[in-house]
Amino acid sequence: MRSYHRLTEGERNQVYALKKSGLTQCAIADQICVNKSTISRELKRNEPPLVCRRLITSCYATISNVLNCA
């Protein structure tokens, strides 16, 4: 039987940021080194709190601005 790994808060935030940036569930799983079913369950079960959504949106805007300036 395989052991499982719970996502940390940081990994959860990373999942939602990567999803918002357009990555597929498979790509997100590869990026944070977990099974794709873990990502699927996370996205199905949990919505990030409003504070996290605002932080993610802010980070995404900052990354977009940096990429546009490069």
ROMAR-309257 format. One record per residue (C-alpha): residue in one letter; z, x, y. Coordinates in Angstrom, 1 decimal, m for minus. Layout:
# ROMAR-309257
a, Z, X, Y
...
# end
This chain:
# ROMAR-309257
m, 0.0, 0.0, 0.0
r, m0.9, 1.3, 3.4
s, 1.6, 1.6, 6.2
y, 0.8, 0.0, 9.4
h, 1.1, 1.1, 13.0
r, 2.2, m1.1, 15.8
l, 0.3, m0.6, 19.1
t, 2.4, 0.8, 21.9
e, 2.3, m0.8, 25.3
g, 0.1, 2.0, 26.5
e, m2.4, 1.4, 23.6
r, m2.4, m2.3, 24.4
n, m3.2, m1.7, 28.0
q, m5.9, 0.7, 26.9
v, m7.4, m1.9, 24.5
y, m7.7, m4.5, 27.3
a, m9.1, m1.9, 29.8
l, m11.7, m0.8, 27.3
k, m12.6, m4.4, 26.4
k, m13.0, m5.2, 30.1
s, m15.3, m2.3, 30.5
g, m17.6, m3.8, 27.9
l, m16.8, m1.8, 24.7
t, m17.0, m3.5, 21.4
q, m14.0, m4.0, 19.1
c, m15.4, m1.3, 16.8
a, m15.8, 1.2, 19.7
i, m12.3, 0.5, 21.0
a, m10.8, 1.0, 17.5
d, m12.6, 4.3, 17.2
q, m11.4, 5.4, 20.6
i, m7.7, 4.8, 19.9
c, m7.9, 5.6, 16.2
v, m6.9, 2.3, 14.7
n, m8.6, m0.1, 12.3
k, m11.0, m2.6, 13.9
s, m8.9, m5.5, 12.5
t, m6.0, m4.2, 14.5
i, m8.0, m4.6, 17.7
s, m9.3, m8.0, 16.6
r, m5.7, m9.3, 16.0
e, m4.5, m7.8, 19.3
l, m7.2, m9.5, 21.3
k, m6.7, m12.8, 19.4
r, m2.9, m12.9, 19.6
n, m1.9, m11.3, 22.9
e, m3.1, m11.7, 26.5
p, m1.8, m9.0, 28.8
p, 0.8, m10.2, 31.3
l, m0.5, m10.9, 34.8
v, 0.9, m7.6, 36.1
c, m1.1, m5.7, 33.4
r, m4.2, m7.6, 34.2
r, m3.9, m6.7, 37.9
l, m3.3, m3.1, 37.0
i, m6.3, m3.0, 34.6
t, m8.5, m4.6, 37.3
s, m7.3, m2.1, 39.8
c, m8.0, 0.9, 37.5
y, m11.4, m0.5, 36.5
a, m12.3, m0.8, 40.2
t, m11.2, 2.8, 40.8
i, m13.2, 4.1, 37.9
s, m16.2, 2.2, 39.0
n, m15.9, 3.6, 42.5
v, m15.6, 7.2, 41.2
l, m18.6, 6.8, 38.9
n, m20.7, 5.3, 41.7
c, m19.9, 8.3, 43.9
a, m20.8, 10.9, 41.3
# end
